[in-house]
Every structure is written in structure tokens, then in C-alpha cells.
Amino acid sequence: ELKVEQNPLFLSMQEGKNYTIYCNYSTTSDRLYWYRQDPGKSLESLFVLLSNGAVKQEGRLMASLDTKARLSTLHITAAVHDLSATYFCAVVRYTGTASKLTFGTGTRLQVTL
Amino acid sequence: KAGVTQTPRYLIKTRGQQVTLSCSPISGHRSVSWYQQTPGQGLQFLFEYFSETQRNKGNFPGRFSGRQFSNSRSEMNVSTLELGDSALYLCASSLRSGVNYGYTFGSGTRLTVV
């Protein structure tokens, strides 16, 4: 059974600091996604990572994928308060006719002044 | 372009009742997946529908069921509600099933069982 672990579960950081969220998964996957969720809101897609060594950046967020280590990272550069949210990684596997997302536990990020 | 529409947004039900939630995918999308989000269990897959057929099912009791109509709209039903069914139910719309066209999530239905 595919398992996805994220750490840390909670991250409090000061504005201007850098930090990394880690996402480990247990078996081969076909795609890895990063989502953002604001309190009481839906999931907003941030990145989709397709292959080993993939790196994507948007603003202060950068995601990378190492399929050999089954590890993805979400790096936050010079955090700002607007980045406060919960971040989820999710892995998808295809069976040929069906697919499903398996989510990590989420990392609640709080950026303080 | 309209997004994924879930109705209702909020729902309060009593234990033992049943509930039906609706999800209209993005126009042209034919795959709809459902997820349950709770503080204790996180985000868990319920089921996936494509072309009116259930393609995949998560590890939930038979009280949870769903269907998809010819216009790709999907409904999920929970019978004999329990307190533990209180959750945010999210549906995700995708162009197809089994290949990667990405997932767009709706705003969710917040179900409270009292």
C-alpha cells in the first residue's frame, strides 16, 4: 500500500527565513503534486512533478523530485505572511484504467512577523 | 470557464439520516473523484468515476456510495450517518481517468453530523 509521509507537521517561521518541507513516499509513483490549502478552503494546485530531477519554481516556492530516493521537497525562500497555509504533497499511481491521489499528512505553515 | 461546483456548501444532519452531495466537474471533464478530509485521518480517497462507471474505490464502508450521470455530474450518498462522518468532502475534476491531466478541486461540502 502506498504511504506518503510529510514533515514537519507544523512549521512556524519568521518572515524572511528559508525552510524546506519534505515528502517521502513508499512505492513507485507516476506523478507527485503539491497543493496549498487555506483554512476552510479547497485545495489549490501548486506544482506537478513528472520525472526524476524535476524542479519547478513559482515565486518563493520551489519543488523538486528525486524518484530514486522517493523524496520531494518544497523549499520556501524568504517567507512572507501570505504563504501561511497548509501544504500537502500527493502521489498518484495509475492502474491503466483508474487512478487516485494519496495525500501526505500536510504541513501547517505559519509565517510570523 | 466555470470551475468545479459542489453543492451544498454546508450541511447539518442528524445521526442515522442520509445525505447526498453533488459535484459538477469542469465542462468537458469526464472524471470525478471524491475525497474526505478530517482532522484525524487527513485526506482520504473515496471513489473515482469515469464515463458513468466507478473505476476505483477507497477503503470506506458500504454506507458510502456514488454515481455519475451522462453529463459527468456526480453525486455521493452517505446512509445511516455517524458522528465520524463529519468532514469536508472534496471532489476533483479531471479530463480523463488513468492518464494525467491534472486535478481541479471544488470548494467542498462541509458536513456536520449531530
Interface residues (C-beta under 8 A of the other chain):
Chain A: D30 R31 Y33 Y35 G40 K41 S42 L43 E44 S45 V48 L50 F88 A90 V92 Y94 T95 G96 T97 A98 S99 K100 L101 T102 F103 G104 T105 G106
Chain B: S33 Y35 G42 L43 Q44 F45 E48 F50 R55 N56 G58 L90 A92 S97 G98 V99 N100 G102 Y103 T104 F105 G106 S107 G108 R110
